[in-house]
């Protein structure tokens, strides 16, 4: 099995070194490089394309939000935002910019590795505790999401995306093909004017685009 190639971008030496040690002691990961800002992370990625970026938000020279936009637009890899409870508005901006999810920094090593694997496999990652902070409501309430124009099948797809399921998992759950799932998601994103599935999940869970 191929190793998951990771770039770590954080302006804290402690955070970078800690994550690098955690990942390098696991044979399933390869750390391509570490950077103290988004610009350096992008330069590393352009030389040796990673699978997943671990991206801090607040960094000098180029922050994680701007870096995420460039990474997504150039197809350099998937972005997992590293955040604290004080970054609510910035997390929204990063998700809108195409980040595949976010991870609160007080994680355990096993949780860090599992989250990276999930993002690598195309599953959006959203921490329930942070979602509650972002919305001020109970996660999953979906009270501000308007599903009146959706068929029951479309709503099932949206709910599954919000649960963080991959297309393959949704197909198995609903007994339809992966191609059908992809077509539904493409149609739903176009209907809502959203660019990616993570934004759809956030919209369903928070009512905010």
N, C-alpha and C positions, 0 to 999 in steps of 0.2 A: 504493500500500500504506500502511495506517495505521501511524503511529509507535507503538512500544511505550512506554506511559506508565509512568514509574518514580518511586518515592519512595526516597530514600536515608536510612537511619537509622543513625547511628554517632556515638559521642561524641567521635571524633577529627576535628578540623577537617581534618587532612591527608588522611585517608581519604575524607571526604565530598567535599572539593574535588577530589581526584584523580579519583574516580569520575565526578563531575559533568562534569569537563573531557573525560574519555574518552568519555562517552556523548553529550555535546552536540556533539562534532566528527563524530559519525556521524548521518547524516540519518534513520536508522531508529529513533531513540530521542528521547523527550521527557522531561526531568526536571521533574516537577511541583513538587518541593520537596525540601528537605533538613531533617533533624531530628536533634537530639542525644540524643533519647530516644524510647521507644516511644509515649508519650502524645502528643507533638507530631506524630509520624508519622501516628497515627490521626486526629488533628484535620484534618491536611491531606487525608487520604484521604476523610474524610466530606464535604469540600467539593468535591473534584475526584477522582473515583475513579480510581486507578491500575490498571495491569495487573499489575505486579510490584513488590514491596517488596524492597529490599536491606537486610537487617536484621541489625545487630550483636546479639550476645547480651547482653553485660554493659554496661549503660547506667544512668545515674542516673534517679530518679523512676519509670520503668517500663522493665523490661528487655525483651529481645527475646522471651523465652519467654512472658511475660504478654501482650505486645503481639500475638504470633502467635495466641494463643488467641482474642483479641477480634477480630482481623482475619478469621480463618477463620469464627468464629461469625456475624459480621455480613456475610460475603461481600464484603469490601472489596477483595480481590485475592489474588494468590498470593505466598507468602513464600519468598524465597531467603535462607537464613541465611549470614551472613559469620562465619567462624570461624578460630581458630588451633588448633594441635595440642594446646593445653592445655584445650580446652573439651569434652572427650569426653562427660562426663555431661550437660552442658548441651545438647549437640547432640541427645542422645537425647530429652531433655525437649522440645526444640523440634520435633523430628520427630513425637513423640507428640501435640504440640499442633496439628499440621496443616501444618507447613512442607513445602514441595514439594521441598526438597533443601538442600544446603549447598555453600558455596564457600570454599576456603581462601584467606586474604587475600593470599598471595604469588602471585597470578594474573598473567597477562599481559593487556593490554587486549583482545586478540582472544578470549582464553578467557573473560573476563568477559562480553563481548557475546554470545558463542555460548551461554554458560550461561543468560543471561537469555532469549535466544530459545527455548531448550529448555523452560524453565519456562513461558514464555508459551504455547507450543504444547502444553502438557499433559504434558511428559515430566519425570519425576522425575530429579533430578540428585544423584548420589552419587559423591564422590571416592574412588577406590580406596585412595589412601594413608591417608585418614582412616578409612575402613572398617577397614583393617588395624589402625589404632591403637585403634579402638573395640572390636574383638573380640579382638585378640591372636592372630588366626588369618588364614589366607590367604583373601582375598576369594573368594566363590563356592563355598567349601567346602560350605556349607549343611548341615554335619554335625549340627546340633542341630534342624534343621527336620524335623518329622515329616510326611512325605507319604504315610503308609500308608493314609490314608482318602481319598486323592485318586485320581481317574481319570487316565489318561495325558494326556488333553486338558486337564484342570485343571492338572496339573503343567506342561504346556507354557505355559499362560497365566501361571502364577505365575513361571516362569523368564523369560518375556518381560517381565513387569512389572519384575522385578528387573534386567533389562538396561536399563531406562529407556525401553522402547518405548511409544509412544502407542497408543491403541485402534486407530487407523487402520493403524499399522505392524504391530500384532499381527494384525489382520484379513488384511492382505496376506501376511504371513509364513505364516499357518496356513490361508489360503484359506477363511476364513469371514467373515461380515458383521460390521460394527462393532457392530451391535445384539447379536449373539451374544456378542461379546467382553465388552461391557458387562454382559450378564446373568451371564456366568461370573464376572466380577470381583465383582459385587454379591453373588453367592452365596458366593464364597470369603471375602470380607470378613465376611459374616454368620457363616460357619462358624467363623472364627477370633476373632470378637468385635473386629474392627479397624474403624476408621472411615474409612480412606483408603488408597489404593494405595501411598503412600510407606511407610506403616507395614508393609504387606504385604511390600514389597521388603526392608526392614530385617529383618523376621522371617525371611524366606527366607535372607538372606545371613548373618545373625548368630545366628539361633535365639532372638532376644530380642524380646519384645513391649513 
